[in-house]
Each structure stands twice: as structure tokens, then as C-alpha cells.
Amino acid sequence: MKTLKIGIATYDQYKARTIAIARGTRKSAAGDARVWFTSVESFAKVLSDKNRELLAMIAETKPDSMNELAQTSGRAMSNLSRTLRTMERYGLVRFEKRSGRQLAPRVPYTDIVLDMPLSQRSRRPHVAPA
């Protein structure tokens, strides 16, 4: 079982965290989120019910191409391509090259966990002062 941990942080919080890690004033821990969204709304758009069903379909059927996935899912190729490219930017999907120009979508995780503190005090990512 491979789990992807997702966090919610503002752009400024994420940027500060990334800079702190690059400077060596903060270390990325094993339990830290690997993917960050700037809001619950953006998380909900990318991982909507329909898109989670698509991820499950990819994981179960392991389609050999985007065309095969379009036929299996019933989604238009343009919509499917746009959705999967967005998911790829977040690390939710990757593509394996096949013969010719064919790309086979793959889901590298079996589970996704959302790490979302309820208060600002416990809000991640914690950043050491610069």
C-alpha cells in the first residue's frame, strides 16, 4: 500500500516552507505532506467524486492508452486529457510511454490522505524563521 499525503497551505506558506528546506533551515520529514493545495476548494475540484472514480478505474484496469481509457470511462478525449494533465501536475497520475506516441496513465498510490489542521495555530507547513 502506497499512500500519498496531501496538505492544505496558502501559496505564501508553501513558498516559505520550500525556501526553508532549500536553505537547510527545515528538513522534510517522512510524515510530511508531499502534495499541497492552496485551498480545500482547489483540492475538491481536482479530487471530485468523478475524478476519484477515474483514478480508481485507472488503478484497476491499467489502460494501455488514453484512447482505451476514454472508451472505458466514456469521457471525451479532450476532457480526459485536461483532467489527467492537472492530476499529473499534482503527482496523482503519471504516464508511461508506449509504442509510438501512446501514453498509458498510471496511478502510483493506493490511498490519499488529507492533512488539514482545524486551527491556524496548528496550521502546516511550519517554517523556521529566516
Buried (B, 14 or more C-beta within 10 A) or exposed (E): EEEBBBBBBEEEBBEBBBEBBEEEEBEEEEEBBEBBBBEEEEBEEBBEEEBEEBBEBBBEEBBBBBEBBBEBBEBEEEEBBEBBEBBEEBEBBBBEEEEEEBBBBEBEBEEBEBBBEEEEEEBBBEBEEE
